[in-house]
Amino acid sequence: MHATERERMILAALEPRGFVSYRDLEAGLDASPATIRRDLSRLEAGGQLLRVHGGAKLAGQERQDAHLHLRGTPFDQAVTQNLAAKEAIGLAAAALVEPGEGIMIDGGSTTLQMCPHLAGLDCQVLTNSLHIVNALLPQVGTRLLLPSGTIFREQNIILAPAGEDSMPQFHAPKLFMGAAAVGPQGVMQHDVILVAAERRLIDRAEQVILLVDSSKFQSSSGAIVCGLDEVDVLVTDAGIDPAMRGAIKAAGVRLIVAGN
């Protein structure tokens, strides 16, 4: 295959997601790894792509990411909604954390409410939320890890560019995460960028602990992050309706109703 044809195929492979892995290129091109690397170097020199860890992405991706906005309720608005319920859920969730444990906390207005109750536990926390970082910084014994990526200002959250995995090499017994909606079909978010980020966290956790106030059961639309069967524990408030209680228990999820 001529170099021009390979370059055309490489650029075509980049189009759907803005990223292509070396593994995918080696599977799709009749060329050696060394030849593919030279092709990528030429395309990068011509300003058509950028070589990154694990593959390549379209040139200008950082500029595109900087102007992206996440769908859903801005954090400053979400953090004031159902606050009493979220505080109770945060307290109940923090009670599941063992002293000295390594945990992951996904960004969200409900997971943020865990933070005051982690003081003195000397945990190591991986989070993508700058709000959570700010809340945990005064806790001398709490060690913090952050991924690299783009800051989405509405949520004050760090997310990796398309196709990249920028998480530190970190495995944790527990992941605490929120959701935009929860229904019998699973856990949902408004934005597919959040879905990809949360899947990376789920893959690094032994237990998935979902923190949602009962208003999140009233909507059943969004991009599915995972099925209920992938959730180990769900922490909510007493407003959860009987039908959802039944669906959660039928999926084998441990249900904790905060304040009971």
C-alpha positions as CSV (number, residue, x, y, z in Angstrom):
1,M,0.0,0.0,0.0
2,H,1.4,3.4,-1.0
3,A,2.1,6.0,1.8
4,T,-0.5,8.4,0.4
5,E,-3.2,5.7,0.7
6,R,-2.1,4.8,4.2
7,E,-2.2,8.5,5.3
8,R,-5.7,8.8,3.8
9,M,-6.9,5.8,5.8
10,I,-5.3,7.1,9.0
11,L,-7.1,10.4,8.7
12,A,-10.4,8.6,7.9
13,A,-9.9,6.5,11.0
14,L,-9.5,9.7,13.1
15,E,-12.8,11.3,12.0
16,P,-15.4,9.4,14.1
17,R,-13.9,10.2,17.6
18,G,-10.9,12.5,16.9
19,F,-8.6,9.7,18.1
20,V,-7.2,6.4,16.8
21,S,-5.1,4.0,18.7
22,Y,-1.9,2.3,17.4
23,R,-3.5,-1.0,17.9
24,D,-6.4,-0.1,15.6
25,L,-4.0,1.3,13.0
26,E,-1.9,-1.9,13.0
27,A,-5.1,-4.0,12.6
28,G,-6.4,-1.8,9.7
29,L,-3.3,-1.1,7.7
30,D,-1.1,-3.5,5.8
31,A,2.1,-2.0,7.3
32,S,4.7,-2.6,10.0
33,P,4.6,-0.6,13.3
34,A,7.7,1.3,12.2
35,T,6.0,2.3,8.9
36,I,2.9,3.5,10.7
37,R,5.0,5.6,13.1
38,R,6.7,7.2,10.1
39,D,3.3,7.9,8.5
40,L,2.1,9.5,11.7
41,S,5.3,11.6,12.0
42,R,4.7,13.0,8.4
43,L,1.1,13.8,9.2
44,E,2.1,15.5,12.4
45,A,4.8,17.5,10.7
46,G,2.1,18.6,8.2
47,G,-0.2,19.8,11.0
48,Q,-2.9,17.2,10.3
49,L,-2.7,15.3,13.6
50,L,-0.9,15.1,16.9
51,R,0.8,12.0,18.2
52,V,-0.3,11.2,21.8
53,H,0.2,8.3,24.2
54,G,-1.4,5.2,22.7
55,G,-2.1,6.7,19.3
56,A,-2.9,10.0,17.5
57,K,-5.6,12.6,17.6
58,L,-6.8,15.3,15.3
59,A,-4.8,18.6,15.3
60,G,-6.5,21.3,17.2
61,Q,-8.3,18.9,19.5
62,E,-7.2,20.9,22.6
63,R,-8.7,24.1,21.2
64,Q,-11.9,22.2,20.4
65,D,-12.0,20.8,23.9
66,A,-11.5,24.2,25.5
67,H,-14.8,25.4,24.1
68,L,-16.8,22.3,24.9
69,H,-19.7,22.6,27.3
70,L,-21.2,19.7,29.2
71,R,-24.9,19.1,28.9
72,G,-26.9,19.2,32.1
73,T,-27.3,21.4,35.2
74,P,-24.4,23.7,36.0
75,F,-22.7,22.8,39.3
76,D,-23.5,26.1,41.0
77,Q,-27.2,25.5,40.4
78,A,-27.1,21.7,41.2
79,V,-25.3,22.2,44.5
80,T,-28.3,24.2,45.9
81,Q,-30.9,21.7,44.9
82,N,-32.2,19.1,47.4
83,L,-29.3,20.1,49.7
84,A,-30.6,18.5,52.9
85,A,-31.0,15.1,51.2
86,K,-27.6,15.4,49.6
87,E,-26.0,16.2,52.9
88,A,-27.6,13.1,54.5
89,I,-26.5,10.9,51.6
90,G,-22.9,12.3,51.8
91,L,-22.8,11.4,55.5
92,A,-24.1,7.9,54.9
93,A,-21.7,7.3,52.0
94,A,-18.7,8.5,54.0
95,A,-19.5,5.9,56.7
96,L,-18.7,3.2,54.1
97,V,-15.0,4.5,53.9
98,E,-12.4,2.6,55.9
99,P,-9.5,4.5,57.6
100,G,-6.5,4.7,55.3
101,E,-8.4,3.4,52.3
102,G,-7.8,4.4,48.7
103,I,-11.0,5.6,47.1
104,M,-12.3,7.4,44.0
105,I,-14.8,10.2,44.1
106,D,-16.4,11.3,40.9
107,G,-17.3,15.0,40.6
108,G,-20.9,15.9,41.5
109,S,-23.0,18.0,43.9
110,T,-23.9,14.9,46.0
111,T,-20.5,13.3,46.2
112,L,-19.1,16.7,47.3
113,Q,-21.2,16.2,50.5
114,M,-19.0,13.3,51.6
115,C,-15.9,15.5,52.0
116,P,-16.4,17.0,55.5
117,H,-16.8,13.5,56.9
118,L,-13.6,12.1,55.5
119,A,-11.5,14.2,57.9
120,G,-9.3,12.1,60.1
121,L,-9.6,9.0,58.0
122,D,-6.2,9.6,56.2
123,C,-7.5,8.3,52.9
124,Q,-6.0,8.6,49.4
125,V,-8.6,10.1,47.1
126,L,-8.5,10.1,43.3
127,T,-11.0,12.7,42.0
128,N,-11.7,14.6,38.8
129,S,-13.5,17.5,40.6
130,L,-11.8,20.7,41.6
131,H,-14.7,21.4,44.0
132,I,-13.8,18.1,45.8
133,V,-10.1,19.0,45.8
134,N,-10.8,22.3,47.4
135,A,-13.0,20.7,50.1
136,L,-10.3,18.1,50.9
137,L,-7.2,20.3,50.8
138,P,-7.6,21.4,54.4
139,Q,-7.5,17.8,55.6
140,V,-3.9,17.3,56.4
141,G,-4.0,13.5,56.3
142,T,-6.0,13.2,53.1
143,R,-3.8,12.5,50.0
144,L,-5.1,13.7,46.6
145,L,-4.6,12.4,43.1
146,L,-5.9,14.2,39.9
147,P,-6.1,13.1,36.3
148,S,-4.8,15.4,33.5
149,G,-7.2,16.8,30.9
150,T,-9.4,19.8,30.1
151,I,-11.3,21.8,32.8
152,F,-15.0,22.1,32.1
153,R,-15.8,25.3,34.0
154,E,-19.6,24.8,34.4
155,Q,-18.9,21.6,36.5
156,N,-15.3,22.5,37.6
157,I,-14.3,19.0,36.5
158,I,-11.3,17.6,34.7
159,L,-12.0,15.3,31.7
160,A,-9.6,13.8,29.3
161,P,-9.6,14.7,25.6
162,A,-11.5,12.3,23.3
163,G,-10.0,8.8,23.2
164,E,-7.3,9.4,25.8
165,D,-7.0,7.8,29.2
166,S,-5.2,10.3,31.4
167,M,-6.0,8.6,34.8
168,P,-3.1,7.8,37.1
169,Q,-2.4,4.1,37.4
170,F,-4.7,3.8,40.4
171,H,-7.0,0.9,41.5
172,A,-9.4,1.4,44.4
173,P,-11.7,-0.7,46.5
174,K,-14.5,1.8,46.1
175,L,-15.8,4.4,43.6
176,F,-18.3,6.9,44.8
177,M,-20.2,8.5,41.8
178,G,-23.4,10.4,41.1
179,A,-25.8,10.4,38.1
180,A,-28.2,12.6,36.2
181,A,-30.9,10.0,36.3
182,V,-31.4,6.4,37.4
183,G,-34.1,4.0,36.1
184,P,-34.6,0.3,35.6
185,Q,-32.5,0.5,32.4
186,G,-29.5,1.8,34.4
187,V,-27.4,4.8,35.5
188,M,-27.5,7.8,33.1
189,Q,-25.7,11.0,32.4
190,H,-26.7,13.9,30.2
191,D,-23.3,14.0,28.3
192,V,-21.4,11.2,26.6
193,I,-18.1,12.8,27.7
194,L,-19.1,12.1,31.3
195,V,-20.1,8.6,30.4
196,A,-16.6,7.9,29.0
197,A,-15.0,9.4,32.1
198,E,-17.1,7.4,34.5
199,R,-16.5,4.2,32.6
200,R,-12.8,4.7,33.1
201,L,-13.4,5.0,36.9
202,I,-15.7,2.0,37.0
203,D,-13.0,-0.1,35.3
204,R,-10.6,0.7,38.2
205,A,-13.0,0.0,41.1
206,E,-13.9,-3.1,43.0
207,Q,-17.2,-1.6,44.2
208,V,-19.4,1.0,42.6
209,I,-21.3,3.1,45.1
210,L,-23.9,5.4,43.6
211,L,-25.0,8.5,45.4
212,V,-28.3,10.0,44.2
213,D,-31.1,11.9,45.8
214,S,-34.6,10.6,45.1
215,S,-35.4,13.3,42.4
216,K,-33.0,11.4,40.1
217,F,-35.5,8.6,39.8
218,Q,-38.1,10.9,38.3
219,S,-36.3,11.1,35.0
220,S,-35.2,8.2,32.8
221,S,-33.5,9.8,29.9
222,G,-29.8,10.2,29.1
223,A,-26.8,8.3,28.0
224,I,-26.4,5.0,29.9
225,V,-23.2,4.8,32.0
226,C,-23.9,1.3,33.3
227,G,-26.7,-1.1,34.2
228,L,-28.0,-1.4,37.7
229,D,-26.3,-4.8,37.9
230,E,-22.9,-3.0,37.8
231,V,-23.8,-1.0,40.9
232,D,-22.9,-2.6,44.3
233,V,-24.4,0.0,46.7
234,L,-27.0,2.8,46.1
235,V,-27.3,5.6,48.7
236,T,-30.4,7.8,48.5
237,D,-33.1,9.5,50.6
238,A,-36.5,8.4,51.9
239,G,-38.2,9.9,48.8
240,I,-37.4,6.9,46.7
241,D,-40.6,5.3,45.3
242,P,-41.5,1.7,46.0
243,A,-41.2,0.7,42.3
244,M,-37.6,1.8,42.2
245,R,-36.8,0.2,45.5
246,G,-38.0,-3.1,43.9
247,A,-36.0,-2.6,40.7
248,I,-32.8,-1.8,42.7
249,K,-33.2,-4.8,45.0
250,A,-34.1,-7.1,42.1
251,A,-30.8,-6.1,40.5
252,G,-28.9,-7.3,43.6
253,V,-27.9,-3.8,44.6
254,R,-27.6,-3.0,48.3
255,L,-29.9,0.0,49.1
256,I,-29.0,2.5,51.8
257,V,-31.7,5.1,52.7
258,A,-29.9,8.0,54.4
259,G,-31.5,9.2,57.6
260,N,-33.2,6.0,58.3
